[in-house]
Amino acid sequence: QVQLVESGGGLVQAGGSLRLSCVASGSISSINFMAWYRQAPGKQRELVASVTGGGVTNYADSVKGRFTISRDNAKSSVTVYLQMSSLKPEDTAVYYCLAVKWTLNYWGQGTSVTVSS
């Protein structure tokens, strides 16, 4: 089992920045993929950014150049960050962390980001 705990969400003005954190603990060996998704009210959940175990990153077009995903591997945990800059009202959503271990998906509980105009 993998446990994910997200933090860092909040209310920010447009143009501001936030950094989200997701700490994965438990059976973290062989977590080969981690990502941030978001879901805005009335919309489907969408991929924001991802990072593989080898450090390859991928971003949604809507966040390229503004968001940066990074991963920190420790002995007993893995932390993935999402640095968000130049935030826009359309970035408002609940942000979820995903960890993939072999074929199993683990989701965090979500952290809310609200960007005011």
Backbone bond lengths (Angstrom), bond angles and torsions (degrees), N, CA, C in turn:
res aa  C-N    CA-C-N  psi(-1)  N-CA   C-N-CA  omega(-1)  CA-C   N-CA-C  phi
1 Q - - - 1.460 - - 1.521 110.48 -
2 V 1.304 114.87 145.56 1.459 122.16 176.94 1.517 107.52 -121.06
3 Q 1.312 115.93 131.57 1.456 120.66 175.11 1.528 108.50 -107.55
4 L 1.323 114.92 137.44 1.460 121.26 -179.98 1.520 109.27 -122.15
5 V 1.315 115.83 131.41 1.454 120.98 177.20 1.518 108.31 -127.75
6 E 1.325 115.30 119.04 1.456 121.32 -179.28 1.517 110.24 -100.21
7 S 1.318 115.40 153.34 1.460 120.93 175.78 1.521 108.54 -156.47
8 G 1.323 115.18 168.49 1.452 120.30 173.81 1.517 116.04 107.31
9 G 1.329 116.82 -7.16 1.449 118.19 179.41 1.519 112.01 -71.27
10 G 1.319 115.30 172.12 1.458 119.41 178.85 1.499 111.69 163.54
11 L 1.321 114.29 -165.08 1.456 122.37 -179.86 1.521 108.53 -105.36
12 V 1.313 116.26 130.95 1.458 120.93 -179.10 1.520 109.04 -143.58
13 Q 1.304 116.59 151.37 1.458 120.50 176.89 1.526 110.50 -79.30
14 A 1.297 115.28 154.86 1.462 119.92 176.62 1.524 109.87 -55.74
15 G 1.318 114.84 138.01 1.454 120.53 -176.47 1.508 113.79 92.50
16 G 1.311 116.66 -11.51 1.452 121.19 -178.22 1.516 112.81 -83.63
17 S 1.321 114.09 -174.12 1.463 120.93 -176.85 1.521 111.05 -132.88
18 L 1.324 115.08 153.13 1.447 122.89 172.32 1.521 107.93 -145.52
19 R 1.324 115.64 153.82 1.457 119.68 172.80 1.520 108.58 -123.98
20 L 1.315 115.03 121.13 1.457 121.24 176.17 1.521 109.26 -93.92
21 S 1.324 114.82 145.67 1.463 121.11 176.81 1.514 109.15 -126.27
22 C 1.307 115.43 145.84 1.458 121.90 175.67 1.523 107.33 -136.98
23 V 1.317 115.57 116.15 1.458 120.42 179.92 1.521 108.97 -102.35
24 A 1.313 115.85 122.33 1.463 122.18 176.89 1.522 108.50 -101.44
25 S 1.313 116.33 129.65 1.460 121.48 178.49 1.511 109.39 -136.41
26 G 1.319 114.84 172.04 1.456 119.86 -177.57 1.518 109.85 99.35
27 S 1.294 115.45 -131.52 1.467 120.97 -178.64 1.525 109.66 -86.11
28 I 1.334 115.44 77.46 1.461 119.49 -170.39 1.525 114.08 -90.74
29 S 1.314 116.78 -8.78 1.461 117.26 178.70 1.516 108.80 -63.79
30 S 1.288 115.70 143.79 1.471 122.86 178.28 1.524 113.64 69.69
31 I 1.321 117.86 17.32 1.470 118.14 167.24 1.512 105.42 -72.07
32 N 1.323 116.11 112.23 1.456 118.99 -171.80 1.521 113.10 -106.36
33 F 1.323 116.77 -1.43 1.463 118.88 -176.17 1.517 107.22 -157.74
34 M 1.340 115.52 133.20 1.458 119.87 173.64 1.518 108.15 -135.67
35 A 1.302 115.08 149.64 1.460 118.66 -174.94 1.518 110.49 -154.03
36 W 1.309 114.27 162.44 1.454 123.18 169.28 1.521 107.86 -112.56
37 Y 1.313 115.11 131.11 1.456 123.34 172.08 1.526 107.55 -116.78
38 R 1.303 115.99 164.64 1.465 119.89 173.60 1.524 109.25 -143.18
39 Q 1.318 112.95 153.83 1.458 119.96 177.88 1.516 109.05 -137.94
40 A 1.312 114.76 115.19 1.461 120.85 177.09 1.523 108.60 -88.33
41 P 1.323 118.03 157.58 1.460 120.60 -179.66 1.519 111.35 -55.32
42 G 1.319 115.86 129.06 1.449 121.16 177.40 1.519 115.03 77.06
43 K 1.313 116.83 5.73 1.461 119.91 -178.04 1.525 110.13 -121.42
44 Q 1.325 114.40 164.08 1.458 119.70 177.37 1.527 110.26 -78.02
45 R 1.316 114.12 155.85 1.455 119.20 175.42 1.526 108.75 -67.47
46 E 1.322 116.46 137.31 1.453 120.64 -177.99 1.517 111.17 -131.78
47 L 1.321 114.62 149.97 1.457 120.48 177.65 1.519 109.84 -72.59
48 V 1.314 116.52 132.10 1.457 122.34 177.07 1.527 110.29 -101.02
49 A 1.318 116.25 -51.91 1.465 120.98 -177.54 1.516 108.74 -160.49
50 S 1.322 115.55 153.60 1.456 120.05 179.79 1.522 110.35 -143.39
51 V 1.315 114.69 159.14 1.457 120.77 176.66 1.514 108.70 -144.48
52 T 1.314 116.50 133.16 1.452 120.68 179.49 1.533 109.82 -87.30
53 G 1.321 115.21 172.72 1.452 119.19 176.98 1.516 112.26 -61.89
54 G 1.326 116.41 -26.45 1.456 120.92 178.40 1.512 113.47 -87.12
55 G 1.330 116.59 0.16 1.455 119.94 175.90 1.515 115.60 92.15
56 V 1.317 116.70 8.34 1.468 118.94 178.35 1.525 108.56 -77.77
57 T 1.306 116.28 129.37 1.460 121.38 -176.67 1.526 111.13 -110.50
58 N 1.320 113.27 156.60 1.455 120.14 178.23 1.517 107.74 -146.58
59 Y 1.327 117.01 144.13 1.456 121.32 -176.28 1.520 111.11 -133.53
60 A 1.308 115.24 148.57 1.454 120.24 168.89 1.519 108.30 -67.14
61 D 1.313 115.44 147.33 1.465 119.31 -178.70 1.527 111.10 -57.74
62 S 1.313 116.37 -34.66 1.462 120.59 -174.83 1.532 113.18 -68.12
63 V 1.323 117.53 -15.87 1.464 119.72 -177.69 1.522 113.05 -118.28
64 K 1.301 117.60 -3.31 1.471 120.21 -178.91 1.531 110.30 -58.75
65 G 1.309 114.51 134.58 1.456 120.18 -179.38 1.516 113.65 84.95
66 R 1.326 117.21 -11.12 1.464 120.09 179.67 1.529 112.57 -115.14
67 F 1.318 116.51 -33.15 1.469 121.74 -177.55 1.518 109.54 -111.45
68 T 1.324 114.81 147.93 1.462 121.07 176.06 1.522 109.38 -134.49
69 I 1.318 115.68 127.23 1.459 120.82 176.85 1.519 108.53 -102.16
70 S 1.317 115.85 141.37 1.460 120.10 177.55 1.522 108.55 -145.92
71 R 1.318 114.24 162.19 1.462 120.23 -173.84 1.518 109.23 -135.85
72 D 1.322 115.82 136.80 1.462 121.82 -179.85 1.519 108.10 -125.44
73 N 1.316 116.45 114.83 1.469 121.36 -178.48 1.522 110.19 -96.34
74 A 1.309 116.16 119.93 1.464 121.95 174.44 1.529 108.24 -112.50
75 K 1.314 115.62 177.37 1.471 119.49 -175.93 1.524 111.48 -64.37
76 S 1.314 117.10 -43.03 1.458 119.46 -173.53 1.521 113.78 -115.18
77 S 1.321 116.91 6.10 1.460 119.07 179.37 1.519 109.96 -157.39
78 V 1.289 113.84 162.06 1.465 121.39 174.03 1.521 106.73 -127.59
79 T 1.305 116.62 131.90 1.455 120.74 178.46 1.518 109.49 -118.25
80 V 1.318 115.26 131.56 1.457 119.67 174.12 1.519 107.82 -116.64
81 Y 1.306 115.40 135.11 1.452 122.29 -178.43 1.531 110.20 -111.69
82 L 1.297 114.84 152.09 1.451 120.90 170.16 1.519 106.95 -130.11
83 Q 1.318 115.42 104.57 1.455 120.96 176.05 1.521 107.63 -86.67
84 M 1.321 115.89 119.40 1.453 121.60 -176.71 1.516 108.93 -114.72
85 S 1.315 115.81 124.31 1.456 121.19 179.33 1.521 109.76 -126.68
86 S 1.319 115.08 166.43 1.478 120.34 -179.63 1.517 110.66 48.41
87 L 1.298 115.97 47.67 1.465 120.81 -175.66 1.520 111.42 -65.55
88 K 1.324 113.35 146.01 1.456 121.89 -179.07 1.523 108.77 -121.02
89 P 1.331 116.68 156.41 1.472 118.43 177.09 1.525 112.67 -54.93
90 E 1.310 117.30 -32.03 1.472 119.87 -179.93 1.530 112.98 -72.54
91 D 1.312 117.67 -5.96 1.466 120.66 172.89 1.531 111.64 -82.84
92 T 1.307 116.65 -5.93 1.460 120.72 179.16 1.527 110.22 -61.70
93 A 1.321 115.95 125.02 1.464 121.38 -176.88 1.522 108.75 -178.10
94 V 1.318 114.26 171.44 1.461 119.79 165.93 1.529 106.52 -91.50
95 Y 1.307 115.61 128.44 1.459 121.58 -177.31 1.522 109.09 -102.45
96 Y 1.311 115.18 130.27 1.461 122.06 -176.91 1.522 110.24 -118.49
97 C 1.305 114.94 140.90 1.451 121.92 175.32 1.523 109.11 -96.15
98 L 1.321 115.69 139.34 1.458 122.41 177.90 1.525 108.77 -123.86
99 A 1.310 115.80 135.50 1.468 121.87 170.74 1.521 107.81 -123.87
100 V 1.308 115.37 133.82 1.460 120.70 179.24 1.519 108.81 -114.80
101 K 1.317 114.60 122.95 1.465 121.16 178.31 1.514 106.76 -122.23
102 W 1.309 115.39 112.40 1.461 121.85 -171.41 1.529 107.74 55.88
103 T 1.303 118.92 -112.55 1.463 120.44 -178.80 1.526 112.41 -109.60
104 L 1.328 116.35 9.10 1.458 120.21 -176.86 1.521 110.63 -99.45
105 N 1.306 115.82 135.37 1.462 122.83 176.90 1.525 110.06 -102.99
106 Y 1.312 114.94 132.35 1.466 121.60 175.88 1.526 107.60 -121.00
107 W 1.328 114.87 132.18 1.464 121.03 -178.77 1.519 110.40 -115.93
108 G 1.321 114.53 146.25 1.444 120.20 171.15 1.518 110.57 -82.99
109 Q 1.320 115.34 178.95 1.465 120.06 -175.88 1.526 112.37 -84.23
110 G 1.317 116.77 -12.35 1.454 120.78 178.69 1.514 112.99 96.31
111 T 1.306 115.40 148.44 1.461 121.90 174.93 1.526 107.33 -135.49
112 S 1.316 115.59 134.65 1.458 121.02 -171.31 1.527 111.29 -88.73
113 V 1.325 114.77 133.90 1.461 122.32 175.68 1.521 108.10 -121.45
114 T 1.311 115.89 124.90 1.461 121.63 177.22 1.517 108.71 -123.20
115 V 1.327 115.38 124.40 1.460 121.04 179.98 1.527 107.67 -112.48
116 S 1.305 116.17 117.85 1.458 120.95 -178.93 1.527 110.37 -92.77
117 S 1.320 114.05 146.89 1.480 118.80 -178.23 1.520 110.91 -89.77
